[in-house]
Amino acid sequence: MFAGIAEIDITPAGAVWMDGMIRSHRSTGVHDPLRACALYLAPGTDPAAAFVLVAIDLIGLADRDALEARRGAAKATGIPADRIILAASHTHSGPTTLGLLNPTETGYVRELVQKLVRVIQEAAAAAVPAATGCASGTEDSISHYRRLLARDGHVVMNWEPYPADQIVRPLGQVDPELGVLRVTRQADGRDLCILFNHAGHPNVLSGDNYRISADYPGLATQLLREKHGCPAMFLNGAQGTMDIDGLRDRDWEGRQRIGTTLAEAVGKVLLGIDVSPAPRMRSASIRYRIPSRRISQGEYSWAAKILAETGGTLTPLADGVGDDFKAKLLHELRDRENADNPVEQLCLALDDTALISFPGELFTEIGQEIKKASPFARTYVVGLANGYVGYVPTREAISQGGYEVEVRRLDDGAAEIIAERSLSLLRDVHRR
């Protein structure tokens, strides 16, 4: 096989609106740089048979921007656009690229698209004979199940100050699996790239932070780069219900602890990986549409009342969103409730390991269902990839309520559709 790796700096040059939280003003500086790292994998020298994974230190990419970058890279390299995965880490301390909570930085996004094309070109040009191997481990201290059941029956998010004696239990379990892909040069056996997949919410720094940061995944990749002498790439998983401890380590020291813990866990998994110079590579993609969430007349009337009171102005918050944001969202969804949402998923298999992308934030239960039913020995969900459709809760979660349920954009049956289509794609690739 052949593999190439390239990195590019995507740190904004000046002050920008930041994504992930509702903030009152633009950024005031840079704590640590943002990067995009591209890994090119091919069974031979033909780029038409290649596959590219790009890890990006951003909260996410809008569908149109991801598609523009993929098509641009395809035109420049010959790598098919449906073999390119652009996966965001979901840091809540980067520039606004989705425009959900703060104004989109359109100038930054235009430059970003060109940078993504360039880094893919550079990765393809750097391809050398390589070997690869994969293994799974566990890291269960970073991510917590953030939906908590209160004694009065309502859902409390784990970042909300709430009396501990009034919390019954978490409403689910985390997925602690840590998948690691190691790529080495055939010529000397040196590491070419370390790619790792773990589900979590990179929002150690809350909305009170106004300095650009790749959060804890950025630190983990930095530490691995320094130790192993090669680029490292973080791919998020089905993290819709997983978060850091919302009431501790919400500072730079917390980022240091969590990022170091993740890097050390990756290092332990690396010790057990044997590489092969000729893994069996297969890939496929699937496209389908999911109906939009339908807004009831009662919800719409409530939203109209809130909008009349606020005038559409959003109050900055360190975590979560208020009624002002929910009301604005409900009106937007009511206006487009008859429109379907396009979804594209890609799957890459290396021997008995599969990576399957999804353009949003799947609830952890959905990701675990896909993993459990997959025909592959190891299956890793790559979330926030090639677009963004928002949160995807289960029907049970929708009946319970809570933050993600209230801000979802897809129909109540989205989880079932996605699980079925994901497994169909995995089975298709497994048969090839």
N, C-alpha and C positions, 0 to 999 in steps of 0.2 A: 504494500500500500504506500501511498504518498501522503504527506501531511505538511502543512505550512501554517505559520503563526505570525500574527502582526498585531501591534497595538497602536492606538492613536489617542491623543489627549482631546477630551471634549469638554474641558472646564470652560465655563463662560468667561469672556474677557472682562466684563464689567458687571454692574449690579443688575440682577434679574429677579422677576417674581419667582418664588419657589413653590414647588408642588407638594401635595400630600396633606397639608393642613391649610386652613383659612388664615392667611397672614395679613398684617396691616400695612406692610411696606416691602420693598425689594430687599435683596440680600445686601449684607454689609461687608462681605469679605469671603475668603476661601480658607477653610481649615485644612482640607486635603483634596487632591485633584480627582477629577472624574475621568474615566477611561472607557474606551470601547476596545474589545479584544476579539479578533476573528481567528477561528480555527478552520482550516481547509482540510478536508479528508477526501481521498479518492482512491479507487482500486487500481488505477493506472494513470496514464498521462493525459487522458481525455477529460477536459473540464466539464463536458456535458454529462459525465458520470459522477461528478464530484458533489460534495455536500458541504455546506458552510454553517457553522454555529457562531453567532456573534453575541458576546456578553456585554451589556451596556449599563453603565452606572447612572441610570435614570429611573423615574417612577414608572414609565411606560411610554409607548408610542401609539399615536392615533393610527387607525387603519390606513388612511391615505398616505401618511408619511412613511410608514413601514413598507407599503407597497411601492412607493416611489423609489425608495432606497434599494429595494430588492430588484426592481426592474432596471434601475440604473446599473447595478452591479452585474446583472445578467447580460446587459448589452456590452459592458466593458470587458467581461471575462469569459462569456460563453457558459457560465454556470446557470442552469435553469433557475428561475425565480422561485419555483415551487420546491427547490432544494436548499433554500436559504432561510435560516431561522434567526431572527433578531429578537433577543430575549433581554428584557429589562430586569435589573436587580430589584427594583421597587423602592429605592431609597427615597425617603421623604424630605431630603435636604438637597435636592437638585433643582434645576430650572423647570419651570412649568412647561411641559410638553403635551399634556392632555387637556389642560384648560378646564378641569372640572371644578376647582375651588378658587383659582386665581387666574388672571388673564394669561393666555398662551403667549409665550415668547416666540413669536413667529420668525423673527430674524435669526434667532438662535437655531430654531428647527430647520430653517432653510440651509444654514451652514452645516448642521448636523447630518442631514441627508447626504450631502456631498462627502463628508468625512467618512460616513459608513461605506459608501461606494469605494472610497480610496483604501480603507483598511482591508476590505475584502480583496481588492486588486492586489494589495501588497502581500496578503496571506497566500493567495494563489501563486504569485510570482516566487514566493519563498519555499515552495513545496520541495521536499526531499524524501527519499526512501525512509519509511518510518515503521514503527511497530506500536501496537496499542493493547491495553488490557483494562479490565474494569472489575471493581469489587464494591461491596456494600459494607457499611459499618453503622454505628449509631451515635447520635449526639442528642441527648434528651434533656439538657439543662437550659438551652437557649430559648427555645420556643415553648410557649404555654398556650393551653386552650383558653381563648379569651372570652368566650361566652359563658357567663356564670348564672346559675339559677338562684334567685333570691327567695327567701321564705314566703314572700307574698305572691310568688309565681311569675314575676316579670324577669326579663333578661337584663343582667348588669354586665357591662363591658369591663374587662380587667384593668382598664386605666381609670375607671371611675372610683373616686373615694367613696367607700361604702362600708358600713359596720361589718367586720369579719364574722361576727356571730349571727348575722342575717344572711350569709351566703351558705347555701346548701351544698353545692358541688358544681364543678364544671359540667357543661352540657354535652361534652364529648371528650375525645382523646386526641393527643397530638400524634403526628407521624414523625418519629425520630430518625427515620432512615436517612443515611448519608451515602450517596452514590459518588464514586470517584472514578474518573477515566484518566488513565496515564498514557501519554504519547511520548515515545522516545525516538531518537535518531537511530537508524540501522547502522550507520557508519561507526559510531562510538558508544552507543547505548546511553548517551546523555539525555536527560529530560528535555523534551521540546515544549510540552504544555501539560498542565495539571488542570483538569476540569472537574468541578464538584457541584452536586445538586443537593439542596437542603431547603426545606420549606420554613419560611419565617417572614416576619414583617420588619424590614429595616427602618424602624422609626424610634431608635434609641433617643435621637434628638427630636424633641417635640416641636410644636409650632412656635415655641418661644425662641427657637434657634434661628438665626438669620445668617449663618455662615454655611457656605457650600460644603457638602461632605458626601462621600460614598457610603457613609455609615459603617456598620460592622462588617458587611461583606467586603467593602473596599479595604479595610484593615487586614482581613483574613487573606485576601489575594496578595496584598503587599508583603505580609510576613512569609507566605509561601514562595513568592518570587525571590525574596532575599535568601531564603534557606536553600532553595533548589536551583536557583540560577536560571529560571525560565518563567514565562508568563503563566499566571493562574487565572481561571475563569470561574465565576460563580453563576449558577443557574438556579433561580428560585423554583419552588414546586407548587403544589396545591395548598396555598397558604391563607386561604380566605378566612379560616377560623383560628389561625395561629398568630401569636404575637409575642414580643418580649414581655417580661414582667412590667406591666404598665405603671407600677408605683415604686420601682427602684431602678437604679442605674440609668436614669434618664439624663445622662451628662457624658462628657468626654471620657471620664474614667470608666463609665459603664461601657462605652463603645470599646475601649481598650480591653476590658475584661472579656466581653462577649466575642470580639473579633479574634482575640488570642485563643480563646477556648475552641472556636470553630477551626482555626488553622491547625491547632494541635490534634484535633479529631481527624482532620483530613490526613495529616502526617501519619497517624496510626494505621489508617486504611491503606495508604500507599505501600506500607511494608509488606502487605500480603498480595500485591498485584504482580502477576506474571504477564508479560507482553507477548504478542504474536505479530509477526511481520505480514501476515496474510489473513486478516479477519474477513469473514464473509459479510459484505456490505449490501444492504437492501434498503430501499426507501420508497415512500409513496405519500400522497397527500389526499385530502378530502375537503370538499367545500359543501356547505349546506346553510340553511337559514333558520333562525329561531324567532318566533313572534315576540313582539315587545310586551312588556308588562301592561296590563290593563288597569286603568285608574277608575275607581268607583266615583259615583256622583258625590258621595259623602266625603271622600278624600279630596276631591276637587274643590268642594265648597269650603272645607277646612283650609286648604291651601290659599284660596282666594282671600279668606279672612286674614290670614297671616301676612300675605303680600300687601294687603291694604294697610296693615299696621306698620310694616317695615319699609314699604316702598321698594322692595327688592334688594335692599342693602344687607350684606352679610357681615355678621359680627365675627372678628378674628377669635379663634379658639386654639388652645394648645393641643387638644385632641378631639377627634370626632367632629360632628357638625350639629348645629342647632335647628330649631323649627324653621328658621328663615331659609336655610339651604334646602331642607326637605320640601318646603312649600314651593320653592322655585323649581325644584326637580319635578315635582308632581305635575306642575303646569306644563313643563317641557315634554314630559312623557305623555300627557293627555293629548298634546298637539300631534304626536307622532305614533300613537298607539296602534295604528293600522299598518305601520311599516315594519317589515321584517329586518332582522339583524344578521348580516353575513358573518359566517364563521369559517375560518380555514385552519386546518390542523395538518401538521407534517409529522412524519415518523421516520426515524433513522434507526436501523438495526446494525449492530456490530456483533456477529456471532449470536449469542443468546442474551444480548443486552439491547433494550429498546429505549429510545428517547422519543417522547411524544409531546408535541407542543399544544398549548391552548392560549388564546388571546384574552386572558382575563384572570380573575381571582376565584378559582374553584374552592368550594368548601373542602376541607381536608377529607371528610367522609367520602366525597366523590372520587378524589384522587386515590384513596385507599381501595375503593371498590374497583377502579380501573386496574390498579396494580394486582389485586388479588385474582381477578378474572383473566388477566393477560396470559397469552400462551408463552411468553418469554420468561426465562428464569429471573431476569431482573428488568424491571420497567420503571422508568423515571419520568414523571410529569414535569414538563418545562412550562411554567406559567408565565403570564405577561409577555407572550411572544407573538410578534407579527400583528399587533393591533390590541384593541382594548374594548371589551364588552361589559366590563364591570364585575360585580360580585355574582357568583352563582351559588345560591343556597339550596339546601335540600327542601323537600316539601315539609318535612318535620320542623325544620328551622323556621320556615315561613309561618307555620302555625304558632310558633313560640314568640316571634317578633324579635326585636333587637336592631342594632345599628345597621348591619349589612343587609338585613331584610328590608328595612325602610328605605335604603338608598339603591336597591337593585333596579336594573333596567330591563331585564328579560322576563319572559313569561314564567308562570309558576312551574311549568313542566320542563323547564330548560335542563335541569339536572339529569332527568331520564334520557332526554334526547342526546345530550353530550356523552353520557356514559355509553349509550348504545353505539353511537357513531365512533367514539374512541376505540371501543373494543372491536368494531368492524374493521377499522383501519389497522389495528395491531394484528388481527388475524390475517388480513390481506398481506401484510408485509411478512408475517411469519411463514406463510405458504410459499413465498417467492424463493 
